[in-house]
Structure formats: structure tokens, C-alpha cells
Amino acid sequence: MLNSLARKLFNRTINHLKRFLIMKRKRMPNSMRKHVRLEKARIRRQVLNVKEQDRLIDELYKKLAPKKNENK
């Protein structure tokens, strides 16, 4: 039980780090950071399943992540 709990915690931490690195490449404006923070809070309030929460938060970050050819 402890091993599976540690593995879940580790996987969740890795997912958070991946999201952080995606958004760290280009700093977001304060308004966008506030939007992300509020959306994450809404997702965590409304969805009880942790895997579903992670999936929805990943989709949020992918939707807001800057595109490679955005400046061209």
C-alpha cells in the first residue's frame, strides 16, 4: 500500500513539474496566470477523481502553451 501511494505521489509530482516547464519557457502575463490559477481551483473543486483532474489541468496548459511559430 505504501509503495503504491509513494508511486502515485511521485507520478503526480512529475506531472506538476512537466506543466511548470511548459509554462516556464515563456513567462505568462499576470492576467493569464490568474486565469490558470482560477481554472485549476475550479477543476479541483468540481472533479473528485485525481486522474481526471490531472487530465483536465494538462489540457488547460496545452491550450495556453505558446506555439513554436507564434512570432512568425
Buried (B, 14 or more C-beta within 10 A) or exposed (E): EEEEEEEEEEEBEEBEEEBEEBBEEEEBEEEEEEBBEEBBEEBEEEBEEEEEBBBBBBEBBEEBBEEEEEEE
